[in-house]
Amino acid sequence: MANRLQNIPDYPVFRTGAEIEAFFLRAEPFIDSTRLQVELDLGPDLSRLGSFRRLLETAGDLGATYEILGELERETFGAGNGLPHLALLPSGWVALLRHPDAGADGGTARIRLMICPAEPEDGERICASLAQLLLSLQDAVGGDSSRRRKTPPLPGRNEAAWPEALQPLFSRDTLEEAYIALLAQRGTDEDSRPRPSRSDLIDQYLRWLAASRPTGDALGRDHRAARGPALVPAEPVDLKHHVINMRFGELSQDGQFQTSPSDVATIAERARAWIGAGRDRRLAIYAHGGLVSERKAIEYARATAPWWIGNGVYPVFCVWESDALTTFLQLIRETLGGIRRGPFDLDEMRDAAVQRLVHMLGTPVWDGMKRSARRCSAPGNQHGLTLFLAELKRAFGNKPPPLDLVGHSAGSILLLHLLPRLKAAGLPARSFQSLAPAATTALFRAGLAGQAGDKLACRIYTMTDAAERDDNVARIYGKSLLYLISRGFEPVFGETISGLQKDLLADPVMLSQLTEWSGGVTREALVFSPTPADAPRRLQSRSETHGGFDNDPATMWSVMRFIRGPGDEDRITPFPADAVAGQRGGAGEMDMDLPEEVRTYLTVARGGGGAGAAPPASVIATASAVPASARQPARLALTIGIDEYASASRLQGCVRDSGTWRDLLAERGFDVTQFIRPEETGRDQLIRHLRDFVARGAAGDTLVWHFSGHGMEIMPEFGSSSDFETTGRDQAIVASNASEGLDAQVAHALIDDDLFTILQEVHPQTSLYVFLDSCYSGSATRLSLPGRPRTMGTLQRAGYVPHRHTLTAPSARSDNVYEGARHVLFSAASATQPALENGAPPEGVFTRAVREVLGSRPGPMTNSEFRLRLRNQITGNDQTPGLHCDAALFNQPFPLA
């Protein structure tokens, strides 16, 4: 019984009449019955659970639903009756528990619909859901006669009496009136009938419906005919029409395979023609991992392209020459030799040594690879995927193709950077599947958060933690590549990686995001390999190495099933034997040849120093020099705008300000992340966004953080707005979940020392600029200019001791609190002034000044010169922009000029 209860979340649960209608309008291809008969029944006694309202209070809507379904399973199976097809809950929610064809007789679906015990006051809500359900069931069951019924598909009044237990809730007359009213709303002509609509949730439920379809086809109806003609057969392909080869993000004009701008245009045109020539055809972008040479990537594309096309998907392979990591690991293997087992277990000692060596020398290699992945879709048509999106937009116009993304290992990093570019270009992805993703959980979370409001089906395939520990890297490291990335290649030891099961399951935010994108069913979002033998085929993977996922037939069948949907299961062709035979085996099976000079030197060095001698320093220098050409400075930006506050005065221009900053920064080549929704700008989210953002910076990068929203100030009770230089104060920015009242709002604020600590985590060779458009002192009564202040005011607390660092206020202490600070702060106002928003439409005075100064294209200038121009621009307003930084940075070049 316990095992059955684990499956309860798999049941489709419809919360509204619109969800019921949307599902059954699209369910017809998966239901064979042509006639319909519904029998109503009152469910078993659920008093063991207590009242439904008490359940709602303790477990919430969804939790109460699953509690009832669990009890329903226990009661019905205990009585030997089996589950009904549908269960209608006191909330009006409906659960689909069995396929409508289950128990069909002679082409007639005989639906058992169980109504759970409820209070009389729930009757109206239950009746409305039931009327919608009965009407929608007829949409899903074929046959013109059923569609013409003017009354609910229930037994006739002379065939069965109305269940006495339902009488306190509603009568049959009441139900028929509600049904007829719904039918009348639809009208009689064909144009007024509802049309099927798409959503991730309904797609997920349709997959459940297809998977639970009774075996056999006694009803003789070919449901596949409703999905269009058979998919095109596999055929030889010209790789020029399917491969975009890039080097450090730009189109590659050398190497084994070249791609020109005209080649990219041809790929887009070929994709449009091919997709337009058939039904249900799609476009997929595939990105390989980071231990793949150009030659291996081309071989893989050649072996698998016919398989993709044979399954109705036009593949575009991103070959991004990401094998610098392979060279580095090969150097270590040539120097240290492979793993050798002996009488003593030295595995952990050896792994620790390799981790340390990799961290000392390999971090720049990995950093260069991540930059290369990011640059593939960076602004500017010299970047391969940026140009491809422009050509796709030109080829498809305003009718974008169904687009799916599949990335392996480091390829997921490339695609996570591509996702926002697709959205901005009006080419949103329909699905995103990651095979053993090497992206940090922070990057993956940000990628999913950036798709908020869109419909993106998402799934991660990766190994169990036991399998990760049984894998190896180049036979020098006794765990998987993802472990070595986490503990060696990433700047922070133990960095959480989205492809490590232990890190994934420990991240509730990321799990919540993945579950949301999977119709509320976590099981559909995560596949841990090797999967149990009895796992559903759509959720199977047999890979036991990091690099084996994209060659594993079970995984790739699941990938294609995820893309094609449940109706095409029988027509998905087997994964090509050529690809399986050429399986790379991942990090443990690298075959890349080192340059002859390196091999010769290693041989000489070993010969001169003996088998056990350490390699000369010049060997180590060779390893660290590998990525020199790959280290390209990045320009990263984070902008946050908050208009909506839970229990504080609403602002009107902060979200608009954020949009202005987003555009200004994007025009200057910055990779911009934006957060403006209340659910993503609470205090905990702000801390996470800021920490993740700062952690992305590396040596030579330029980072810009902009914030528009409320600010506040906390000071000792005896202080006043005029004595800050002698008493000190703390300043803060306020998150969207701020509570009512200044004292309570402190819990939802980030004070200056919190911010200073986070900002000091930036790489010491990274340039970090902060622009805060909020105010930190004063009250709303001190305004000489009409406008709305961005301040909560000043909170005075008895015995409060201010912290060391301030955002904008000078300090009574003699030492400079910004001495040694690694960031440059531009503030919208001084410590005693509010920051205003005004105009029509409302806009921050500070943001307007920045836009106008930069819009005048003033040419190169220093930080202090930019501050002066801002002050001149805001002359006459009651706020003075400030510049706060280490003295050595005042005259540094301003990065946005």
N, C-alpha and C positions, 0 to 999 in steps of 0.2 A: 504493500500500500504506500509505503514511503516513497518508493520509486515513482509511482504514479503521480503522487502529489508534486513531485519535482517538475512535472510536465505542465502543471496548471498554467503558468504564464504563457505557454504556447497557444492557449485557446484565444481565438479572436474575441475581443471585447469591444462592443460598440457603445459609445457614450452618448451619442446624439442621434436624432432622426436622420440628420444629413449623412452621418457615417454609415448608418444602416442602408440608406438609399444608394450611396456611392458604391458600397461593396456589392450589393446584389445586382446593380445595373451591369457590373462587369463580370459577374460570376457565371453567366450563362455558358460560356465555352467549357466550363469545368463541371457542369451538371448534365447528366444524361437523361434524366426523367423528363417526360413531356406533359405530365399531369401532376396535380398537386392536391393533397388533402392534409389538413392540419387538425390535430387533436390537442385540445387544451387540458391541462391537468395542474392541480395544485401540488406544489413540491412537498417533500417530507418535512416534519417538524424540525426546526433549527434552533429550538429553545436552548440547547446546550451552549450555543454561542452568545446567548443574551439577546437584547434587542438590537435591531439594525442601527438605530441612532447611537447606541452605545458603541457599537463597532466602528461607526464613522468617527466618533470622538477619539477612539484609541488607535485606530489603524489607518484612518483616512479613506478616501473613496476607493482607491485601487486596492489597498490592503484589505478593506472590508469585502470587496468583491472576491478576492482570492480565498479569504477565509470561508466565505459561503460556498464557493466552488469546491473547496477541499472537503467541507462537510457534506456537500451534495454527493461527491464521489463516494465518501465513506458510507452514507446512508443507502445510496442506490445499489452499489455493489454488494453491500451487506445484505440487502434484501433480494439480491439475485436478479434485479430487473434491468441492469445496464443503464447507461446514461441516456437522457433525452437528447434530441438533436439541438435544442435551444433552451436556454434558461433566461427568464426575465426576472430581474432583481427589483427589490423595493425602490431603488434609486431610478428605475427606468432604464438602466443599462441592460444590454443584451449580450449573453455569451453564446458563441457557437461551439458546441461540444462534439458534434459528429457531422460527417458529411451528409448533405441532404439526400444523397442516393443510398445511404446505408439503410437497408431494410426495404428498399423500393420493391414494389410488386407490380409486374406487368406494365412497366413504364410509368407507374404512379408513385411519386414520392410521398410517403406517409410520414409526415413530420410530427414528432412528439415535442410539444412546446410546454415546458414546465414553468409555471409562475410561482415564484417563491412566496412563502407566507409573508404578508405585509399588513400594515395598519390601514384602516379605512381612509385616512387622509392621504395615503400614497396612491389611492385608486386612480385619480385623474391622470397622474403622471404615467402610471403603468398602462392605462388604457391608450394614451397617446402613442407610446412606444409600440404597443401591440398592433395598433392600426397601421402604423408605418411599416412594421415588420411584415404583416400579412400582405400588404400591397407590394412591398419590395420582393417578397418571395416569388410572387407571380412574375416579376420582371426577370427573375433568374431561371424560371422553369419554362422550357420551350413549348410551343404550340399556341396557335392563334386563339383557340377556345378559352384557354385560361386567361389570356390577356383581356378578353372581352367581359369577364365576370364583373358584375356591378355590386356584388356582395362579397364579404370575406370568404376565403376558401375553407370554410368550416363545415362539419356535417350538418345536414338539414335539420330544421327545428323538429321535424317529425322523426328524425333518426336518432337524435341524442338530446337529452335534457341539458340545460345550462348547468354547469357544475355548481352545486349549492355553496361550496366554499368560496366561490368567486363573487357571489351575490353582494356581500358587503363592500366589495371593491368597485364593481361596476356591473351593469347588466349587459345582456347581448344587444339590446336595442341601443344602448349608449355606445358600444363598440362599433356597431354597424353605422351609426350616425357619424362617428369620427372617421371611419373608413371611407364613407361616401364623400365626406367633406374633403378629404385628401385627394380622392379621385377627381373631384370637381376642380380642384386647384390646378390639376395638370391640364385641363382642357381636353378637347377632342381632336384637334388637328395635330398632325405629326410634328410640326415645328414647335409646339408647346410642350412636348414630352421632354423629360429630363435627359440630359446627355451624360454619358460616362465621364468621370473626371479622374485625374491621376493624383495620387499622393503616396508618400513612402509607406504610410500606415496601411493603406488599402492594398498596395502592392504586396506588402508582407503578409497580409491576411489571405490574399489570393494564392500566394505560394503555399501557405498552410492548407488551403482548400485542395489544391492540386496534389499535394503530398498525401493527404488523407483520403483521396478518392478510392472507393472500394476496388479491389482487384477484379480482373475480368471485365468483360464488356458485354454482358448479357443483353443490355438494352440496344446494342448494335449501333450506337451513335458515335461517329468519329469526331471527337471534340477538337482534334488538331486541325480539322478543315476550317474551323473558325479563325485560326491564327494565320491564314494565308498559305501560299504555296510553299513547297519544300525549299529549304535553304539551298543555295548554290553549291555544287560539288567543289571539292578541292581541285586546284589547278596550279600549274607553275606560275610564278609571279616574277615581275621585274622589280628588284629591290630598290631601284631608283625611285619607284613610285611609293615606297613604304619606309624608307630610312632617312632620318635627318641626322647627319653626323656633325658633331660639335666638338670644339676644343676650347676649354675654359669658357664655355657658353656661346661662343661665336661659331659661325659656320666654318667647317674645316675644309681647307683647300689643298691639303696634302694628306699623307697617309695612304692606307689601302683603299679607302672609299671617300670620295669627295662629295660635298653637297654645296650647290650654288644657290643664290636667290631664285633663279628660274626653276631649279629643281623643286624648291619648296612650293612655288606657285603651282607647278605641275601636280604635286602631291595633293594639294587642296582641290584642284579641278578634277583630278581623277576620283577622289573621294566623293565629291558631289555627284559626278556622273554615275558612279557605281551604286551609291546609296539611293539615288533617284530612280534607278532602273529596276528596283525590286521593292517588296514590302518588308517592313519590320527590320530593315538593315540599320546598322549602327557604325559608329566610329570609335576606335579605342586607341589610346596613347599608352605605350608600354615603355617603362624606364628600367634598365637593368641595374644591377648592384655595383658596388665599388671595387670588386676584385675581378673585373672582367676586362680583358684586353679588347682592343678594337676588332681583332681577328675573331675572337670568340663571340663577340656581340653580333657581328655580321653573320657568322655561321648559325647562330641561334635564330636570327631573323629569317634566314633562308630556310631553315628546317621547319619553322612554326608558322610562317605567314600563310601558307595554303590552308592550314588547320583553322586559323582565324577566319579566313574568307569562306571556307566551307561551312562555317557556323554562322554566317550572316554578319560578320563583323569586319570592317575595313581597318587593318592594323597600321599604326604609325609607330616605328621603333625609334626611340631616342638613344643614339649611340653617343656617349659623352666622354669617351676616352678617360675613364676614371681609374686607370690601373696604376697610378703612382703608389697607392697603398700596397699593391702587390709587389712592386719593386722593393719597397722598404722592408716588407716581411721576408722577402726572398733574401735580402742582404743579411738579415738576422739569422735565417736558417743556414745560409752558407757559412756564417761565422761561428754559430753555436752548435750546429748540427741538429738532428732531429731528436724527438723524445726517445729516451732509452730507459727501459724498465730494468730494475736491478733488485737486489735483495732488500734494499731499503726504499721506502716510499718517499721520494723527494718531489712528488708532483707539485705540492703546494709551494714548496720553497722555489722550485723552478718557475712556476707561474708568477710568483711574487717578483722574482728577478726580471722576468720578461716584461711584466707590467711596468716596473720601474724604468727599465730601459726604453720602452715604448713611450712612456710619459715624458722622459727627458728629451727624446729625439724625434718622436713620431707625431707629436701634437701638431706641428706645422703642416705635416703631410695631410693629416685628417682635416685640418682647418682649410687647407687649399682645396681639398676635394669638396667640402661643403660649400665653399665659395663658388666653385665651378658649377655645382648643382643649382645654386641660387642665380648665377649669371645666365643660365639657359633661358630664363624668362625675364631678365632685367629689362628696364626701359631701353628702347632703341632697337631698330630693326636689324642691327648687326648681330643681335642675339637670336639664335636659331628658333626657339619656340615663340618668342615675341613676334618674329616675322611670320611664323606659321599661323598664329592666331589672326594676324591681319589678313593673311591670304584666305583663311577659312571664312572670315567675316565677309570678304569680298565675294567669295565663291557662293556662299549659302545665303547671303543677304540677311533678311529678318526672320529666316526660318532655320535656326541652328539645328544641326543633326543631333540625334541622341548620342551623347558622348560619355565614354567610360574610361576610367584611369586604373592602371595596374602598375604597381611599382614594387621592385624587389630590393630589399636591403637598403642601401644608400639611395636607390632610385625613389624611395618614398620621400626623401628629403627634396629631391628635384620636384616631385609632384605637389608636395605641400606648398612650395613656393609658387607653383603654377596655378594652384586653385584660385587665389584672389585675382590673378590676371585673367583667368577664364571668366570669372564673374564680372569683372569690370568690362570685358570685351563683349558681354552679352552672349557668351557661349558656355553656360553653366554645365558642369559635369552632372550626370545622372547617378554615377556610382564611383566609389573610390575603394579599391582593394589593395592592401599592403601585405606583401609576403616578407615575413621576418624583418619588419622595418627597423632601420638603424637610426631613425630620427629620435631626438630626445622627447620625453613626454611633454615637455614645455612647448616644443615646436608643434607637436601633433595637436595638443589642446588648442593652441592659437589657430592652427589651420582649420579645425572644426568650428571653433567659435566664429571665425570669419565667414562661415557659410550660414550663419544664423538667418532664418527666414527662408532659406532655399530648401530644396528637396534633394538630399544627397544620401543615397544608400551607402553604408560604410561597413567594411569588414576587415579584420586583421587575422592573418594566418601566421602562427609562430609556434615554436617548440615548447614543450613542457620544460620546467626548470631542470628536471632530471636529464632530459635529452640535451639541453644546452651544456650541462656539465660533462656529458659523455662525448660531446663533439670536440674537435681540436682545430687549431689554426696553424696551417703550414707544418704540422707535426713538430712545432716548437712550443705550443701553448696548449695546455690540457683542458681547455674549455672552448666555448664557441666564440666566434668573432664578436658577437654583441657584448659578451663579458669583457673582452679585451678593449672594445671601444669604451665601455663604461668605466673600466678601471685603469686604462692606459691612454688611449687616444684623446678622450675628452679632457679639457683643462681641469675639471673638478673630479677627483677620485670618487667613483661610485655614482656618477651621474645617472639619473634614471632614464632608461631607454624604453621606447614604446614597444619594442619587440621582445623584451624580457618579461616573461610571465610574472615573475615576482614583483617587478616594478609596475606592471600594468594593473595587477590586481590590488596593489597598494595605493592606487590613485583614484579615489572616488569621483573626482571631477571628470576625469577622462572616461571612466566607466559609464558615468551618467550621460556624457555626450555620445558615446558609442551606442548606448542603449536607446537614446532618443532618436538617432539616425537609423535604428533598426526596428522601428515600430514598437518600441517599448520592450523588446525581447532581447536580453543580453546574449542569450545563447546563439542568436543569429549573427551577432557582431564579432564573436571570438571563436577561432578554431585553433585548438592546441594539439600539435602533432607530436607523436603519432596518435591518432584518434582511436577510440575503442572500435573493435570489429563491428559492433552492432550500432554504431553511430549512423544517422541518416546519411545517404550518399551525398546530399547537398552540403553536408558539414564534415566531410572526410578529408584527411590529409595523411600521407604516409611518410613524409620527409623526416629523416633522422639526422640531417646535416643542415647547417645554416644556408648553404648555397644550393640545396637540392629542391627547394620548393617549386621553382619555375620549370623544373624538369620532371616533377612527380605527377604521374597521370591522374591520381586521385585528387590532388590539389587543383590541377588545371581544369579537370572536369567541374569541380566545385566553382572555380572562378567563372567558367563559361556559363554554368547554370545560374549563377548570381546575376550575370549580365543578361542572359536570354530570358530568364523567368521560368516558372514551372510548366508552362504549356509546351515548351520545346524539349523537355527532358529526353524523350525517345529519339530525338533527331540530332542530339549532340554527338559529333563524331569522335572516335578515339584520338587521344593525343598522339602525335607522330612518333613512330619508333626511332627515327633519326635523332630527335631531340633527346629521347630517353637514353639512347645508346651513347650520345655525346655528353651525358650528364657531367657537369663540372665538379660536382661534389662539394662545392663551396670553398670555404677558406682552407680546408685541409688538403685540397687537390690543385694547387696552383702550378701551372706549367709555363709561366712566363720566363723567357730567357733574359738573364742579366746581360748588360753590355759587355763585350769581350774585355774591355779595359778593366772593368770591375772584377771579372772572374780571374784574369791574369794576376791582378794585384793581390787578390785574396789568396791565390795559390802561392805566390812568392812570400807573402806575409806569414802564412802558415808554415811554409818550408823553413823559413829562417828562425821561427820562434818555437817550433815544436808543436805537437798536437794539442797540448794543453795551454799554450800561451794565449794571452789576451790579444785581441786585434790591435794594431797600431792606431794612434789617434786619427790618422788620415783616413782610415776605414770608416770610423765614426763620422768624420767630416763629410765623407761621401754620402752617408745615409741622411744626414741632416740637410745636405744640399739638394736632395732630390726635388723638393717642392718649390724651390726658389721662384721659378717662373709662374707658379700657381698662386702665389700669395698676392691677391689683388685686393686693395682696400675696399671695404664695403661701406655703404651709406644707408643706415637703418634709422627708422623713425617710428615713434609711438605717439599717437594723439588720442586724448580722452576728453570727451565733452559731456557734461551732465546738466540736463535741464530739469529732469523729473526727480524729485526727492520724496522719500516715503512720508515724512512728517515735517517738512520744512517748505519755505516759500519757493515756488517754482520759478526757474529762470527761463528766459526765452531765446537767448542767443548763443548759448554754449555749444550746442550741437552744431549750429551753423558755423561757429568759429572753428570747430574741429574739422568740418568739411573744407573750410578755407585753408587751414594748415595742411590738411591731407593733399590738396591740389598743389599748393605752393611747394611742398616737399617733393611730391612725385615729379613735378616739372624739373626739379633740380637733381633728379636721379636717385632719390631715396626710395628704399623699399619700405612702404608705409603700412603699419598696422593701426587699426582704428577701433575704439570701443566707445559706444554712445548709448547702449541700451541699459535700463536700470538693473536688469538681472545680471549684467556683466560688469557693473561698476560699483558693487558693494565693497566694503573695506577689505575683506579677505581677497576679493578678486583684484582690487587695485594693487595690493601688495604682490600678488602672484604675477600679474601682468608686468609690473615694474621690475621684479627680480628676474623674470624670464627675459625681459628685454635687455637689461644690463648684462646678463650672462651671455648674450649672443655676441657682444662686442669682443674683438680681438685686436691685436697690435695693428695700428695703422687705420683702423675703422673710425668713422664719424657717426655718432649717435645723437639724435635729437628727440627729446621728450617734451610734449606740449600738454598742458592741462588747462581746461576752462571749467569753472564750477565755483561752488561756495567755498569760502575760507573762514576761519575763525581764529581767535586768540585766547590763550589761557594765561592768567597772571595772578599773583598773590592778592588777597582780599584788600590789602591796604594800598594797592597800586592805583594808578590813574593813567589816563591816556596821555598825560604830559610828562610822566616821570619814568618812561621806559629805560632811559639811559642809566638810571641808578638802581632800578629794581629788577630789570630783566623780565622776560616773558617768553612763552612758547607760542609758536604760530603753527597752523595746521590747515591742510586741505580736507574737505568733508566729502565722504562717500555718499552714494545715492540712497543707502539704507539708513540714513540719519534719523534718529528718533526725535520726538517732540521735546523741546526744551534744551537749552544750552548744556546743562549738566549731563544729560543723557547723550547728547550728540558727541561728547568726547569719545565715547566708546566706538564711534563710527568715523573717527577722524584719524589722519596720519599726521602726527606732530613732526616738527622739524627734525628732531633727532632720529626718528624712525626713517625719514626720507634720507637724511645724511648718511646713515649706516648703510642703507641699500645702495645709494649712489656710489659710495666708496668701494663697493665690490667690483666696480668696473675695472677692466684691464688697465694697468697703469700707462700703457701706450695707446689707449683709445681716447679720442676727443669726445666728450659728452657735454651737450648743451641742453639746458632746461629752460623752458618758457612757461611761467605760471601766470595765468590770467584769472586771479582771484585775489581777494583782499584779506588782510590778516589782523586788522584792528579797527577800532571806531565803531560807530553804530549808524543805522540808516538815517539818523536825524542830522548828520553832519554833511549834508550835500549842498553844494552851491550850484550844481548843474543838474537839470532834469535828467533823470535816468534811474535805472534799477541797480542797486549795489549788489555785488557778489560777496556778501558777508553774512555770517550768522551773528556777528557781533563779538563782544569780549566777555569771557566767563571769568569771574573773580572767585577764587577759592581760598578759604582760610588755610594757612599753613602750606600753601602750594609752593614748591621749590622748582623754578624753571630749570631746564636742562642746558647743556653747554651750547649747542648749536642753534642758530636761528635761521629763518629763511631770508628775511630782509632787514631785520632790525639791527642797528648798531649795538654793541655790547658795552656794558660798564667796565668790563675787564680790559686790561691793557693789551692782552694778546689778541691777535687777529684770528677769529674763529674760522675763517676761510683759508688760513695758511695750510698748505698741504692738501686742500680739497682737489679732487680729480674732476670736478665738473665746473661749468660756467653757468650761472643762473641769471636770467633776465626776468625781472618781476614787473608786473603790470602797474604796480603802485608802490609807494614807500610804506614804511611800517605803520604810519599813522593815517593812511588814506584808504578809502574804498576803491575798488576797481569797478568801473561802470560798464553797463551795456545800454545802448540807446539806438535811435534811428528806426527806420522802417524799410525793410524788416529789421528787428533788433540784432545788434552786432556788438561785440566787445570793443570798447574804445581802443584798447591795446592791440587787438587783432587787426582792427581797421588800419591803425597806424603802421603795423608791420607790413600789411598788404600794400599800402600806398608807398611806403619807402622802397620795398623790394620791386614794386611794379614800375618805379621810375628808373630802374636799372642803373643804380648809382656807381657800379664798378667796384673794384676791390676796396675793402675798408677793414679796419681793425674792430675788435669788440667794443672798445670805448667809443670809436667813431659811430658805430651803429647805435649805441645807446644815446649819443648826442642827437642823431637824426630823429630818433623816436621822440625824444623830449621836444624837439622843435615842432614835430608833427602834432603833438598833443597840447601845444600851447593854448591856454585858455580853459582847459579842462582841469578839474580838481584832482588830478592824479599825475604822479611823476614816475615814469619807468625807472627801474634801478638795474645796476649791473653788480653782481656779487661773485667774487672768485678770488683765487690766489693772485697776489700782485703780479706775478710773472705772466699771467694770462690776459691782463688787461689789453695789451697791445698785440695779441695774437691775431692772425687773419680771421675775420668773421666768415663762417663756412657757407652761408646762404647767399652771399652777394653774387 
